[in-house]
Amino acid sequence: MLNHDAVDAYRDAAWTIEAEPHEVLVVHALGVVPDHLGTGVSRSLVDATLQVAREQSCKAVRLDTYVENVPARKLYERHGFTDLGCHTVVYEGTDLTQFHLFEYVL
């Protein structure tokens, strides 16, 4: 899911650029079913996300991933996202609170 709505923790993050909410595309969910892992699907999804952001004239793409999701963290780093480190992010309905924030400047 992609939109311009960020969770509260994003307001306090030290992003690499300043941007208004409408200038940032936020990735809320990006996943691949296990049968398709390693087939390039995630790479295609990230590329498509960046294209959508460009089409919307966004300045950046921002997202978070659970601290223990090392494959996702590596994926975003390979695509040129900046890892802003581990932050406390609260999502209702889950006990997970530690997430890495990532930003891709367009």
Phi and psi restraints in degrees (value plus and minus 20) as a CYANA .aco file:
   2 LEU   PHI    -145.3  -105.3
   2 LEU   PSI     114.7   154.7
   3 ASN   PHI    -184.4  -144.4
   3 ASN   PSI    -182.4  -142.4
   4 HIS   PHI    -132.0   -92.0
   4 HIS   PSI      -5.5    34.5
   5 ASP   PHI    -118.3   -78.3
   5 ASP   PSI     100.7   140.7
   6 ALA   PHI    -131.1   -91.1
   6 ALA   PSI     131.6   171.6
   7 VAL   PHI     -91.0   -51.0
   7 VAL   PSI     142.6   182.6
   8 ASP   PHI     -73.9   -33.9
   8 ASP   PSI     -59.0   -19.0
   9 ALA   PHI     -80.2   -40.2
   9 ALA   PSI     -44.9    -4.9
  10 TYR   PHI     -86.9   -46.9
  10 TYR   PSI     -47.2    -7.2
  11 ARG   PHI     -87.0   -47.0
  11 ARG   PSI     -49.2    -9.2
  12 ASP   PHI    -115.3   -75.3
  12 ASP   PSI     -22.4    17.6
  13 ALA   PHI     -95.8   -55.8
  13 ALA   PSI     131.1   171.1
  14 ALA   PHI    -110.9   -70.9
  14 ALA   PSI      51.8    91.8
  15 TRP   PHI     -84.1   -44.1
  15 TRP   PSI     136.6   176.6
  16 THR   PHI     -95.3   -55.3
  16 THR   PSI     -43.4    -3.4
  17 ILE   PHI    -153.5  -113.5
  17 ILE   PSI     134.8   174.8
  18 GLU   PHI    -108.8   -68.8
  18 GLU   PSI     117.9   157.9
  19 ALA   PHI    -176.1  -136.1
  19 ALA   PSI     125.0   165.0
  20 GLU   PHI     -92.9   -52.9
  20 GLU   PSI     136.3   176.3
  21 PRO   PHI     -72.1   -32.1
  21 PRO   PSI     -59.0   -19.0
  22 HIS   PHI     -91.6   -51.6
  22 HIS   PSI     -30.7     9.3
  23 GLU   PHI    -116.6   -76.6
  23 GLU   PSI     -17.0    23.0
  24 VAL   PHI    -144.5  -104.5
  24 VAL   PSI     108.2   148.2
  25 LEU   PHI    -114.3   -74.3
  25 LEU   PSI     103.7   143.7
  26 VAL   PHI    -124.1   -84.1
  26 VAL   PSI     108.1   148.1
  27 VAL   PHI    -111.9   -71.9
  27 VAL   PSI      96.9   136.9
  28 HIS   PHI    -115.7   -75.7
  28 HIS   PSI     -47.8    -7.8
  29 ALA   PHI    -175.8  -135.8
  29 ALA   PSI     111.8   151.8
  30 LEU   PHI    -168.3  -128.3
  30 LEU   PSI      94.4   134.4
  31 GLY   PHI    -167.3  -127.3
  31 GLY   PSI     138.8   178.8
  32 VAL   PHI    -149.8  -109.8
  32 VAL   PSI     113.8   153.8
  33 VAL   PHI     -86.1   -46.1
  33 VAL   PSI     126.8   166.8
  34 PRO   PHI     -72.0   -32.0
  34 PRO   PSI     -55.9   -15.9
  35 ASP   PHI     -83.3   -43.3
  35 ASP   PSI     -39.1     0.9
  36 HIS   PHI    -131.0   -91.0
  36 HIS   PSI     -12.1    27.9
  37 LEU   PHI     -83.5   -43.5
  37 LEU   PSI     120.5   160.5
  38 GLY   PHI      59.2    99.2
  38 GLY   PSI     -10.5    29.5
  39 THR   PHI    -124.7   -84.7
  39 THR   PSI     -17.4    22.6
  40 GLY   PHI      73.8   113.8
  40 GLY   PSI     -18.8    21.2
  41 VAL   PHI     -82.9   -42.9
  41 VAL   PSI     -66.4   -26.4
  42 SER   PHI     -83.1   -43.1
  42 SER   PSI     -58.9   -18.9
  43 ARG   PHI     -80.8   -40.8
  43 ARG   PSI     -63.2   -23.2
  44 SER   PHI     -84.8   -44.8
  44 SER   PSI     -59.9   -19.9
  45 LEU   PHI     -84.2   -44.2
  45 LEU   PSI     -61.5   -21.5
  46 VAL   PHI     -85.4   -45.4
  46 VAL   PSI     -64.8   -24.8
  47 ASP   PHI     -79.4   -39.4
  47 ASP   PSI     -62.9   -22.9
  48 ALA   PHI     -84.7   -44.7
  48 ALA   PSI     -58.3   -18.3
  49 THR   PHI     -82.1   -42.1
  49 THR   PSI     -65.5   -25.5
  50 LEU   PHI     -83.1   -43.1
  50 LEU   PSI     -56.9   -16.9
  51 GLN   PHI     -85.3   -45.3
  51 GLN   PSI     -63.2   -23.2
  52 VAL   PHI     -79.6   -39.6
  52 VAL   PSI     -63.2   -23.2
  53 ALA   PHI     -81.9   -41.9
  53 ALA   PSI     -61.9   -21.9
  54 ARG   PHI     -84.0   -44.0
  54 ARG   PSI     -62.6   -22.6
  55 GLU   PHI     -83.7   -43.7
  55 GLU   PSI     -48.4    -8.4
  56 GLN   PHI    -112.2   -72.2
  56 GLN   PSI     -12.7    27.3
  57 SER   PHI      37.4    77.4
  57 SER   PSI      16.8    56.8
  58 CYS   PHI     -94.8   -54.8
  58 CYS   PSI     135.1   175.1
  59 LYS   PHI    -110.4   -70.4
  59 LYS   PSI     -43.7    -3.7
  60 ALA   PHI    -177.7  -137.7
  60 ALA   PSI     138.7   178.7
  61 VAL   PHI    -136.1   -96.1
  61 VAL   PSI     112.0   152.0
  62 ARG   PHI    -148.9  -108.9
  62 ARG   PSI     128.8   168.8
  63 LEU   PHI    -182.2  -142.2
  63 LEU   PSI     150.7   190.7
  64 ASP   PHI    -154.8  -114.8
  64 ASP   PSI     136.2   176.2
  65 THR   PHI    -161.9  -121.9
  65 THR   PSI     124.2   164.2
  66 TYR   PHI     -74.6   -34.6
  66 TYR   PSI     119.7   159.7
  67 VAL   PHI     -74.2   -34.2
  67 VAL   PSI     -52.9   -12.9
  68 GLU   PHI    -109.1   -69.1
  68 GLU   PSI     -20.0    20.0
  69 ASN   PHI    -107.5   -67.5
  69 ASN   PSI      51.8    91.8
  70 VAL   PHI     -82.3   -42.3
  70 VAL   PSI     -61.4   -21.4
  71 PRO   PHI     -78.1   -38.1
  71 PRO   PSI     -60.7   -20.7
  72 ALA   PHI     -87.2   -47.2
  72 ALA   PSI     -61.8   -21.8
  73 ARG   PHI     -80.4   -40.4
  73 ARG   PSI     -62.2   -22.2
  74 LYS   PHI     -86.0   -46.0
  74 LYS   PSI     -59.2   -19.2
  75 LEU   PHI     -77.5   -37.5
  75 LEU   PSI     -70.3   -30.3
  76 TYR   PHI     -86.0   -46.0
  76 TYR   PSI     -58.3   -18.3
  77 GLU   PHI     -83.3   -43.3
  77 GLU   PSI     -61.7   -21.7
  78 ARG   PHI     -82.0   -42.0
  78 ARG   PSI     -49.8    -9.8
  79 HIS   PHI    -106.4   -66.4
  79 HIS   PSI     -17.7    22.3
  80 GLY   PHI      74.6   114.6
  80 GLY   PSI     -10.5    29.5
  81 PHE   PHI     -92.9   -52.9
  81 PHE   PSI     126.2   166.2
  82 THR   PHI    -110.9   -70.9
  82 THR   PSI     107.8   147.8
  83 ASP   PHI    -107.1   -67.1
  83 ASP   PSI      95.4   135.4
  84 LEU   PHI    -109.8   -69.8
  84 LEU   PSI     -10.4    29.6
  85 GLY   PHI      68.9   108.9
  85 GLY   PSI    -196.6  -156.6
  86 CYS   PHI    -104.3   -64.3
  86 CYS   PSI     112.5   152.5
  87 HIS   PHI    -153.5  -113.5
  87 HIS   PSI     136.4   176.4
  88 THR   PHI    -105.7   -65.7
  88 THR   PSI     100.2   140.2
  89 VAL   PHI    -148.0  -108.0
  89 VAL   PSI     107.9   147.9
  90 VAL   PHI    -124.0   -84.0
  90 VAL   PSI     103.0   143.0
  91 TYR   PHI    -139.3   -99.3
  91 TYR   PSI     108.5   148.5
  92 GLU   PHI     -82.1   -42.1
  92 GLU   PSI     121.7   161.7
  93 GLY   PHI      67.4   107.4
  93 GLY   PSI     -14.7    25.3
  94 THR   PHI    -160.8  -120.8
  94 THR   PSI     131.3   171.3
  95 ASP   PHI    -110.3   -70.3
  95 ASP   PSI     -26.4    13.6
  96 LEU   PHI     -92.1   -52.1
  96 LEU   PSI     111.6   151.6
  97 THR   PHI    -152.7  -112.7
  97 THR   PSI     -31.2     8.8
  98 GLN   PHI    -126.0   -86.0
  98 GLN   PSI      95.5   135.5
  99 PHE   PHI    -154.2  -114.2
  99 PHE   PSI     127.0   167.0
 100 HIS   PHI    -107.7   -67.7
 100 HIS   PSI     113.8   153.8
 101 LEU   PHI    -115.5   -75.5
 101 LEU   PSI     118.7   158.7
 102 PHE   PHI    -147.4  -107.4
 102 PHE   PSI     128.6   168.6
 103 GLU   PHI    -160.2  -120.2
 103 GLU   PSI     117.8   157.8
 104 TYR   PHI    -140.1  -100.1
 104 TYR   PSI      97.9   137.9
 105 VAL   PHI    -110.3   -70.3
 105 VAL   PSI     107.8   147.8
